[in-house]
Each structure stands twice: as C-alpha cells, then as structure tokens.
C-alpha cells in the first residue's frame, strides 16, 4: 500500500521504494530502506511528517509517493 494511505499514529514496514537512483539514494541516506519501520506523525495535503528510527522527517508529496509499505504493524 502507498505510504500516503497511513493515518497519523499508524505504523508500517517499508516494502519498496521506487523512483530514479538519485531519489532512492537520497531516501536511503535519510534512513528509508526496505524493512525499516515507519510511523506517520502528522499528515497535511499529501505531505507527511514521519518517524523513522529516532528521527522525525518531513516528506513532500513527491517523495511520499515513492514509498510503499505494509501497513498497521
């Protein structure tokens, strides 16, 4: 399921990251790798604030659309 379908307070496990190599590399450097748990902290207009590991990160709609998760874990 797309990450944008998770609501604030819901967790998921990253299953796939799509996009060009530079986008995938940028997300990986931020900690977004397959198998990582992600928590949606806040959502607004397609943009999300998420917690991954010990960091909270804001993602715009274009980056959110690249991440697929297994929801509600």
N, C-alpha and C positions, 0 to 999 in steps of 0.2 A: 504494500500500500504506500502511496506517497506520504512523505513526512507531513505535508500540509494538512492531512486529514486528522492528525493527532490534535487533541484539545489540550489547553493548559492543564498541567498536572499529570498528563499521561506519559508513559514511558514506552520506548520501542528499542529494538535492536536494528542497527544498520545492516541491511541485506545487500544493497547495491548503490553505487554512486556512478552516475552517468555523466556525459559531457566530454569536452576536449581534455587532453592530457594536462594542460596548464590549470584548468579548473579543478580536476581531480587531485592534482598535486597540491594546490592551494588548500583544499579542504582537508587533505591528509595531514598537512603541516599544522592545521588547527586542531587535529585530533579526530577528524571524521574518517574512520576506517571501518571496513566491514567487520562486524562482530561487536562493535562498541555499543554500549547502552547510551541512550539519549533521552533527556527529559525536556518536554516543552514547558517553559516557564511562563511565557506570555505570547499572545498572537494578536496581530493587528494588520488588516489589509493584505494578507498573504505573506507578510514578513513575520519572522519568529525570533524570539529570544529563547535559546535552548541552553541546557546544561549538559556538558559532555566532560566526563572525568570531573575535575574540580573547577572547571571554568564555565562561565556564562558568556555566550557569544550571540550576537545579533546577526541574523542572516536575512538578506533581501529575498524577494520572491524568486528571482532567477536562480539563486543558489539553493533555495528550499526545493525547487522543482527538480533538482538533480539527485536528491536523496530519497531512496526507498527504504522502508523499514518494515519489520514485523511488529505490529502494534500490541499494546497492552500487555507488557511483560512484567 
